[in-house]
Amino acid sequence: MSESENEDTGLPADDPSSADGTPPAEHSPAGDAGAAPDAGRRRHFVDLTPLRVSPAFARLWIGAAVSGIGAQLTTVAVGIQIYDITSSTFAVSLVGGIALAPMVVAGLWGGMLADAFDRRRVLIVSSLLGWLSTLSIVALSAVHSHLGTTGGLREVWPFYVATTVNAVAATISGATRTAVFPRILPAQYVPAASALGGISMGIQLTVGPALAGVLAAAIGLPLTFAVDAVLFTAGFLGILGLPALPPLTEVARPGLAALRDGFAFLRTATNIRAGFLVDIIAMSFGRTYVLFPAVGAAVIGGGPTTVGILTASAAIGTFLTGLLSGRVGSVRRYGVAIGGAVIVYGACIGVFGLVLLLAAVGLFGPTGPSWDAVGWPALVLACLALAGTGASDEVSAIFRSSMLLTAAPDEMRGRLQGVFMVVVTGGPRIGDLYAGILATLVAAWFPPLLGGIVIIALVAVILRVLPSFRAYDALHPHP
């Protein structure tokens, strides 16, 4: 990539890995190839080159994967803890509801911090804040465990406060961590790094919740939360291993002016904005998790075990897609890849709704809330459909993230990552509301069946009316 092209995309003209003391990576000129040097091989499994060419990225990735398992562990264990105190599902649901608005603010504010200050320092401070909030959850759980039998801590508001602070810290860290990638990796390896992120997330979403259930039963909730505090160390060490990452240009300090600049840039960034839009569409009309308890109780049957299996299916799809992502570096038409992946996502959501409809009319036989009364054909088909949603969503995520990181200038990456965090936080909440309302008014099968059709139609329209998004070329990235 020539210096002029580096300036256009906001990437440093020098080798970004040199700040870490890493030997210069093999860059492929943008005019010759838009992928890694070995992208021409018929690679199928995940490209591990980013882990080899950048020790800083390797440490950050490993640390995020390990500490992320702990974060998912705490997410599940907090729900168990609050239900243990209140015996109320509504009280459990408030964990996410209370944290939503602070997370939106944190995403925008954290993005500005990532643009204005050394990103390594922002990561250190936000991670320490998250660690302290986890330690406070450990203490609260220990107090409840010790005093619960004699009245003890019956109020749950301290847990809401601690989990909200934890969510805010995680949002800031997430926006900043991803914005770091183009500074420690050559640009041609960013898609592979995004795919590795999908593997990491799949591991977190599969291992974390399962580990929470096992540990909560085996050693109790206080020690379960303490495991998260210990696993956090791996993520923190990965952050400490980063080089200094100060702003490359003069940027506005955090405030309304910086936020206005970010949104002004986004108004001109048609392709990035289209990526955000298709993700909002997918999450708003294609969320299914809120339906799982009803599905396990009355539609497919099997009770809580079915809920766990359905939840894991999408995570497995995400993990397998990351594992088989070796060809992503050779893809140039990001807009087509994103649009196609989300259309497949919509189709899988529609299939899931169709399976629920067929189960509801008795095609797969009688079902009930016990595991002995599960409708096996329906469960298998539903799991396959959900695995498809995880796989297609991961393909979309790889190319949306790569577009955002390579087409946006460095001084805007933090703020755009902040907006991205708002999108990925707010979209699912809207989706939960959409699915919950329609399932209550009609039936559990209706929101995914209708949502799948809506997703396919709206994304097809976007691809039609936005030719620049459809024609996006990774060799010539343009926001």
C-alpha positions as CSV (number, residue, x, y, z in Angstrom):
1,M,0.0,0.0,0.0
2,S,1.5,3.3,-1.0
3,E,1.9,6.2,1.4
4,S,-0.8,8.2,-0.3
5,E,-3.2,5.3,0.1
6,N,-2.2,5.0,3.7
7,E,-3.0,8.6,4.3
8,D,-6.4,8.2,2.6
9,T,-7.4,5.4,4.9
10,G,-5.8,6.8,8.0
11,L,-3.3,3.9,8.4
12,P,0.2,4.8,9.5
13,A,2.6,4.7,6.6
14,D,5.2,2.8,8.6
15,D,4.9,-0.8,9.6
16,P,2.4,-0.8,12.5
17,S,4.1,-3.8,14.1
18,S,7.4,-2.0,14.4
19,A,6.2,-0.1,17.5
20,D,6.1,-3.5,19.3
21,G,9.5,-4.5,18.2
22,T,8.0,-7.0,15.8
23,P,9.9,-7.7,12.6
24,P,8.3,-5.9,9.6
25,A,5.4,-7.9,8.1
26,E,5.2,-8.8,4.5
27,H,2.9,-6.1,3.0
28,S,1.3,-6.7,-0.3
29,P,0.9,-3.5,-2.4
30,A,-2.7,-2.4,-2.7
31,G,-2.5,-2.2,-6.4
32,D,-1.5,-5.9,-6.6
33,A,-3.5,-7.6,-4.0
34,G,-6.0,-6.7,-1.4
35,A,-5.3,-9.7,0.7
36,A,-2.5,-11.2,2.7
37,P,0.4,-12.5,0.7
38,D,-0.7,-16.1,1.0
39,A,-4.4,-15.4,0.2
40,G,-4.1,-17.0,-3.2
41,R,-3.7,-20.4,-1.6
42,R,-6.8,-22.5,-1.2
43,R,-6.9,-21.9,2.5
44,H,-10.0,-23.0,4.3
45,F,-9.1,-23.0,8.0
46,V,-8.7,-19.7,9.9
47,D,-5.7,-17.6,8.9
48,L,-3.4,-17.4,12.0
49,T,-1.0,-15.0,10.3
50,P,-2.1,-12.0,12.5
51,L,-1.0,-14.0,15.5
52,R,2.4,-14.6,14.0
53,V,3.2,-11.2,12.5
54,S,2.2,-9.2,15.6
55,P,3.0,-10.5,19.1
56,A,1.1,-7.5,20.4
57,F,-2.1,-8.7,18.6
58,A,-1.5,-12.3,19.8
59,R,-1.3,-11.2,23.4
60,L,-4.3,-9.0,23.1
61,W,-6.4,-11.7,21.4
62,I,-5.4,-14.5,23.8
63,G,-6.1,-12.2,26.8
64,A,-9.4,-11.1,25.4
65,A,-10.5,-14.7,24.8
66,V,-9.6,-15.8,28.4
67,S,-11.0,-12.8,30.2
68,G,-14.1,-12.9,27.9
69,I,-14.9,-16.4,29.3
70,G,-14.9,-14.9,32.7
71,A,-17.1,-12.0,31.6
72,Q,-19.7,-14.4,30.1
73,L,-19.5,-16.5,33.3
74,T,-20.4,-13.4,35.4
75,T,-23.2,-12.5,33.0
76,V,-24.9,-15.8,33.6
77,A,-24.0,-16.1,37.3
78,V,-25.4,-12.6,38.1
79,G,-28.8,-13.7,36.7
80,I,-28.6,-16.8,39.0
81,Q,-27.7,-14.6,41.9
82,I,-30.5,-12.1,41.4
83,Y,-33.1,-14.9,40.9
84,D,-31.8,-16.6,44.0
85,I,-32.5,-13.3,46.0
86,T,-35.8,-12.3,44.3
87,S,-37.3,-15.4,42.6
88,S,-38.3,-12.9,39.9
89,T,-37.5,-13.3,36.2
90,F,-38.4,-9.6,35.8
91,A,-35.7,-8.7,38.3
92,V,-33.2,-10.7,36.3
93,S,-34.2,-8.9,33.1
94,L,-33.6,-5.5,34.7
95,V,-29.8,-6.2,34.7
96,G,-29.7,-5.5,30.9
97,G,-32.4,-2.9,30.9
98,I,-30.9,-0.7,33.6
99,A,-27.5,-0.9,31.9
100,L,-28.7,0.0,28.4
101,A,-28.7,3.8,28.6
102,P,-25.3,4.0,30.4
103,M,-23.9,1.6,27.8
104,V,-25.1,3.8,25.0
105,V,-23.4,6.8,26.6
106,A,-20.3,4.8,27.3
107,G,-20.0,3.7,23.7
108,L,-20.1,7.2,22.4
109,W,-17.9,8.6,25.2
110,G,-15.5,5.7,25.1
111,G,-15.0,6.2,21.3
112,M,-14.1,9.8,21.9
113,L,-11.6,8.8,24.6
114,A,-10.0,6.3,22.2
115,D,-9.5,9.0,19.6
116,A,-8.2,11.7,21.9
117,F,-5.8,9.8,24.2
118,D,-3.3,6.9,24.1
119,R,-5.5,3.9,23.4
120,R,-3.4,1.6,25.5
121,R,-3.9,4.0,28.5
122,V,-7.7,4.1,27.9
123,L,-7.8,0.2,27.8
124,I,-5.8,0.0,31.1
125,V,-8.1,2.5,32.9
126,S,-11.4,1.0,31.6
127,S,-10.2,-2.6,32.4
128,L,-9.2,-1.7,35.9
129,L,-12.7,-0.2,36.4
130,G,-14.2,-3.4,35.1
131,W,-12.0,-5.5,37.4
132,L,-13.0,-3.4,40.5
133,S,-16.7,-3.8,39.6
134,T,-16.2,-7.5,39.4
135,L,-14.5,-7.6,42.8
136,S,-17.5,-5.6,44.2
137,I,-19.8,-8.3,42.8
138,V,-17.7,-11.0,44.5
139,A,-18.0,-9.1,47.8
140,L,-21.8,-8.6,47.4
141,S,-22.3,-12.2,46.6
142,A,-20.2,-13.3,49.6
143,V,-22.2,-11.0,52.0
144,H,-25.5,-12.5,50.7
145,S,-24.1,-16.0,51.0
146,H,-23.0,-15.4,54.6
147,L,-26.1,-13.6,55.8
148,G,-28.8,-14.9,53.5
149,T,-30.1,-17.4,55.9
150,T,-30.7,-14.8,58.6
151,G,-32.3,-12.1,56.5
152,G,-29.1,-10.8,55.1
153,L,-28.8,-8.7,51.9
154,R,-32.3,-8.8,50.3
155,E,-32.0,-5.7,48.2
156,V,-30.6,-6.3,44.7
157,W,-29.9,-2.6,43.8
158,P,-26.1,-3.0,44.7
159,F,-25.9,-5.8,42.1
160,Y,-27.5,-3.5,39.5
161,V,-25.0,-0.8,40.2
162,A,-22.0,-3.1,40.1
163,T,-23.2,-4.8,36.9
164,T,-23.9,-1.5,35.2
165,V,-20.4,-0.2,36.0
166,N,-19.0,-3.4,34.7
167,A,-21.1,-3.1,31.5
168,V,-19.9,0.5,31.0
169,A,-16.3,-0.5,31.4
170,A,-16.7,-3.4,29.0
171,T,-18.3,-1.1,26.4
172,I,-15.4,1.4,26.6
173,S,-12.8,-1.4,26.4
174,G,-14.6,-3.0,23.5
175,A,-14.7,0.2,21.4
176,T,-11.1,0.9,22.1
177,R,-9.7,-2.6,21.7
178,T,-11.0,-3.0,18.2
179,A,-9.8,0.4,17.1
180,V,-6.3,-0.8,18.1
181,F,-6.1,-3.5,15.4
182,P,-5.0,-1.4,12.4
183,R,-2.3,0.2,14.5
184,I,-0.6,-3.1,15.4
185,L,-1.4,-5.1,12.2
186,P,-0.7,-4.5,8.5
187,A,-4.0,-3.6,6.8
188,Q,-4.2,-6.8,4.7
189,Y,-4.5,-8.8,7.9
190,V,-7.4,-7.0,9.4
191,P,-10.1,-9.3,7.9
192,A,-8.2,-12.3,9.3
193,A,-8.0,-10.6,12.7
194,S,-11.8,-10.0,12.6
195,A,-12.3,-13.7,11.9
196,L,-10.1,-14.6,14.8
197,G,-12.3,-12.3,16.9
198,G,-15.3,-14.5,15.9
199,I,-13.5,-17.6,17.1
200,S,-12.8,-15.8,20.4
201,M,-16.4,-14.8,20.8
202,G,-17.7,-18.3,19.9
203,I,-15.4,-19.7,22.6
204,Q,-16.6,-17.1,25.2
205,L,-20.3,-17.6,24.5
206,T,-19.9,-21.4,24.6
207,V,-17.5,-22.0,27.5
208,G,-18.5,-19.0,29.8
209,P,-22.2,-19.9,30.3
210,A,-21.5,-23.6,30.6
211,L,-18.7,-22.9,33.2
212,A,-21.0,-20.6,35.1
213,G,-23.6,-23.4,35.6
214,V,-21.0,-25.9,36.7
215,L,-19.1,-23.6,39.0
216,A,-22.2,-22.2,40.6
217,A,-23.4,-25.7,41.5
218,A,-19.9,-26.9,42.6
219,I,-18.3,-24.1,44.5
220,G,-21.1,-21.5,45.0
221,L,-21.7,-18.1,43.5
222,P,-19.1,-16.0,45.4
223,L,-16.2,-18.2,44.2
224,T,-17.7,-18.3,40.7
225,F,-17.5,-14.5,40.5
226,A,-13.9,-14.8,41.9
227,V,-13.0,-17.0,39.0
228,D,-13.9,-14.1,36.6
229,A,-11.7,-11.8,38.6
230,V,-8.8,-14.2,38.2
231,L,-9.4,-14.8,34.5
232,F,-9.4,-11.0,34.1
233,T,-5.6,-11.1,34.6
234,A,-5.0,-12.6,31.2
235,G,-6.8,-9.8,29.5
236,F,-5.0,-7.2,31.5
237,L,-1.6,-8.7,30.7
238,G,-2.5,-8.6,27.0
239,I,-3.3,-4.9,27.3
240,L,0.0,-4.1,29.2
241,G,1.9,-5.8,26.3
242,L,0.6,-3.2,23.8
243,P,3.0,-0.4,22.6
244,A,2.0,3.2,23.2
245,L,-0.8,4.2,20.9
246,P,-1.2,8.0,21.0
247,P,-3.3,9.8,18.4
248,L,-1.6,10.1,15.0
249,T,-3.0,13.5,14.3
250,E,-4.4,16.4,16.4
251,V,-7.9,15.5,17.5
252,A,-10.7,17.3,19.4
253,R,-10.9,16.5,23.1
254,P,-13.9,14.5,24.3
255,G,-17.0,16.6,24.3
256,L,-19.9,17.7,22.1
257,A,-17.6,19.1,19.4
258,A,-15.8,15.8,19.0
259,L,-19.1,13.9,18.9
260,R,-20.5,16.3,16.3
261,D,-17.4,15.7,14.2
262,G,-17.8,12.0,14.4
263,F,-21.5,12.1,13.3
264,A,-20.6,14.6,10.6
265,F,-18.1,12.2,9.2
266,L,-20.6,9.3,9.5
267,R,-23.1,11.3,7.4
268,T,-20.6,11.3,4.5
269,A,-19.5,7.7,5.1
270,T,-22.2,5.9,3.0
271,N,-20.6,2.5,3.1
272,I,-19.9,2.4,6.8
273,R,-23.4,3.8,7.5
274,A,-24.9,1.0,5.3
275,G,-23.0,-1.6,7.3
276,F,-24.5,-0.2,10.5
277,L,-28.0,-0.2,9.0
278,V,-28.0,-3.8,7.8
279,D,-26.8,-4.9,11.3
280,I,-29.6,-2.9,13.0
281,I,-32.1,-4.6,10.6
282,A,-30.8,-8.0,11.3
283,M,-30.8,-7.6,15.1
284,S,-34.1,-5.8,15.3
285,F,-36.1,-8.4,13.3
286,G,-34.0,-11.4,13.8
287,R,-33.5,-11.8,17.6
288,T,-34.8,-15.1,18.9
289,Y,-33.3,-15.5,22.4
290,V,-36.3,-14.0,24.3
291,L,-38.5,-16.7,22.7
292,F,-36.4,-19.7,24.0
293,P,-38.1,-20.2,27.4
294,A,-41.5,-20.4,25.7
295,V,-40.2,-22.6,23.0
296,G,-38.7,-25.0,25.6
297,A,-41.8,-25.0,27.7
298,A,-44.6,-25.4,25.1
299,V,-43.5,-25.5,21.4
300,I,-40.6,-27.8,21.0
301,G,-40.5,-29.0,24.7
302,G,-37.6,-30.0,26.8
303,G,-37.7,-27.1,29.3
304,P,-34.5,-25.4,30.4
305,T,-32.3,-28.0,28.7
306,T,-33.7,-27.1,25.3
307,V,-33.2,-23.4,26.1
308,G,-29.5,-24.1,26.7
309,I,-29.1,-26.2,23.6
310,L,-30.8,-23.5,21.4
311,T,-28.6,-20.8,22.9
312,A,-25.4,-22.8,22.2
313,S,-26.4,-23.5,18.6
314,A,-25.8,-20.0,17.4
315,A,-22.5,-19.7,19.3
316,I,-21.3,-22.9,17.7
317,G,-22.2,-21.5,14.2
318,T,-20.1,-18.4,15.0
319,F,-17.2,-20.5,16.2
320,L,-17.2,-22.8,13.2
321,T,-17.3,-19.9,10.8
322,G,-14.4,-18.3,12.4
323,L,-12.5,-21.6,12.3
324,L,-13.2,-22.0,8.5
325,S,-12.5,-18.4,7.7
326,G,-9.3,-18.9,5.8
327,R,-10.5,-17.4,2.6
328,V,-11.8,-14.0,3.9
329,G,-8.5,-12.3,3.0
330,S,-9.1,-12.9,-0.7
331,V,-12.6,-11.3,-0.6
332,R,-12.7,-7.8,-2.1
333,R,-16.4,-7.0,-2.4
334,Y,-17.2,-6.3,1.2
335,G,-20.6,-4.8,0.6
336,V,-21.8,-7.8,-1.4
337,A,-20.4,-10.2,1.2
338,I,-22.2,-8.3,4.0
339,G,-25.5,-8.0,2.2
340,G,-25.4,-11.7,1.1
341,A,-24.6,-12.9,4.6
342,V,-27.4,-10.9,6.2
343,I,-29.9,-12.2,3.6
344,V,-28.8,-15.8,4.6
345,Y,-29.3,-14.7,8.2
346,G,-32.8,-13.6,7.4
347,A,-33.5,-16.9,5.7
348,C,-32.2,-18.9,8.7
349,I,-34.4,-16.9,11.0
350,G,-37.4,-17.5,8.8
351,V,-36.7,-21.3,8.8
352,F,-36.5,-21.2,12.6
353,G,-39.9,-19.5,12.6
354,L,-41.3,-22.1,10.2
355,V,-40.0,-25.0,12.4
356,L,-41.8,-23.4,15.4
357,L,-45.0,-23.1,13.4
358,L,-44.9,-26.7,12.3
359,A,-44.2,-27.8,15.9
360,A,-47.0,-25.6,17.2
361,V,-49.6,-27.3,14.9
362,G,-48.4,-30.8,16.1
363,L,-46.5,-31.9,13.0
364,F,-43.7,-33.3,15.2
365,G,-45.9,-34.8,17.8
366,P,-46.9,-33.8,21.4
367,T,-44.4,-31.9,23.4
368,G,-44.0,-30.8,27.0
369,P,-41.8,-28.9,29.4
370,S,-39.9,-32.0,30.5
371,W,-36.9,-33.4,28.7
372,D,-38.8,-36.7,28.1
373,A,-41.4,-34.8,26.0
374,V,-39.1,-32.9,23.6
375,G,-39.9,-32.9,19.9
376,W,-36.6,-34.2,18.5
377,P,-37.1,-33.4,14.8
378,A,-38.1,-29.9,15.6
379,L,-35.2,-29.4,18.0
380,V,-32.6,-30.7,15.5
381,L,-34.0,-28.4,12.7
382,A,-34.2,-25.4,15.0
383,C,-30.6,-26.0,16.1
384,L,-29.4,-26.2,12.5
385,A,-31.3,-22.9,11.7
386,L,-29.8,-21.1,14.6
387,A,-26.3,-22.4,13.8
388,G,-26.9,-20.9,10.4
389,T,-27.8,-17.5,12.0
390,G,-24.5,-17.6,14.0
391,A,-22.5,-18.5,11.0
392,S,-24.0,-15.9,8.6
393,D,-23.9,-13.2,11.3
394,E,-20.2,-13.9,11.8
395,V,-19.5,-13.5,8.1
396,S,-21.3,-10.2,8.2
397,A,-19.4,-9.1,11.3
398,I,-16.0,-10.0,9.8
399,F,-16.5,-7.7,6.8
400,R,-18.4,-4.9,8.6
401,S,-15.5,-4.7,11.1
402,S,-12.9,-4.9,8.3
403,M,-14.6,-2.1,6.4
404,L,-14.9,0.1,9.4
405,L,-11.2,-0.4,10.4
406,T,-9.7,0.0,7.0
407,A,-11.9,2.6,5.3
408,A,-12.1,5.1,8.3
409,P,-9.2,7.4,9.2
410,D,-7.4,6.6,12.4
411,E,-8.6,9.8,14.1
412,M,-12.2,8.7,13.6
413,R,-11.9,5.0,14.4
414,G,-12.6,5.3,18.1
415,R,-15.7,7.3,17.7
416,L,-17.0,5.0,14.9
417,Q,-16.3,2.0,17.1
418,G,-18.3,3.8,19.8
419,V,-21.2,4.1,17.4
420,F,-20.7,0.5,16.5
421,M,-21.0,-0.5,20.1
422,V,-24.2,1.5,20.4
423,V,-25.6,-0.3,17.4
424,V,-24.7,-3.8,18.6
425,T,-26.1,-2.9,22.1
426,G,-29.3,-1.2,21.0
427,G,-30.3,-3.4,18.1
428,P,-30.7,-6.6,20.2
429,R,-32.8,-4.7,22.8
430,I,-35.1,-3.5,20.1
431,G,-35.2,-7.1,18.7
432,D,-36.1,-8.5,22.1
433,L,-39.0,-6.0,22.3
434,Y,-40.2,-6.8,18.8
435,A,-40.1,-10.5,19.4
436,G,-41.7,-10.3,22.8
437,I,-44.6,-8.1,21.7
438,L,-45.5,-10.1,18.6
439,A,-45.1,-13.5,20.4
440,T,-47.5,-12.2,23.0
441,L,-50.0,-10.9,20.5
442,V,-49.8,-13.9,18.0
443,A,-47.5,-16.8,18.8
444,A,-43.8,-17.7,19.3
445,W,-43.4,-18.7,15.7
446,F,-44.7,-15.4,14.2
447,P,-41.8,-12.9,15.0
448,P,-39.0,-15.0,13.5
449,L,-41.1,-16.0,10.4
450,L,-42.1,-12.4,9.7
451,G,-38.7,-11.1,10.7
452,G,-36.9,-13.3,8.3
453,I,-39.0,-12.1,5.4
454,V,-38.5,-8.4,6.4
455,I,-34.7,-8.8,6.7
456,I,-34.4,-10.3,3.3
457,A,-36.6,-7.6,1.7
458,L,-34.9,-4.6,3.4
459,V,-31.4,-5.8,2.8
460,A,-32.2,-6.4,-0.9
461,V,-33.5,-2.9,-1.1
462,I,-30.3,-1.5,0.4
463,L,-28.1,-3.4,-2.0
464,R,-30.3,-2.0,-4.8
465,V,-30.4,1.6,-3.9
466,L,-26.8,2.0,-2.6
467,P,-24.5,1.1,-5.6
468,S,-21.4,2.3,-3.7
469,F,-22.0,-0.2,-1.0
470,R,-22.6,-2.9,-3.5
471,A,-19.5,-2.0,-5.4
472,Y,-17.2,-1.5,-2.3
473,D,-13.7,-2.8,-3.2
474,A,-11.2,-3.7,-0.4
475,L,-8.4,-2.7,-2.8
476,H,-9.7,0.9,-2.8
477,P,-11.5,1.3,0.6
478,H,-13.8,4.3,0.7
479,P,-16.0,5.0,3.8
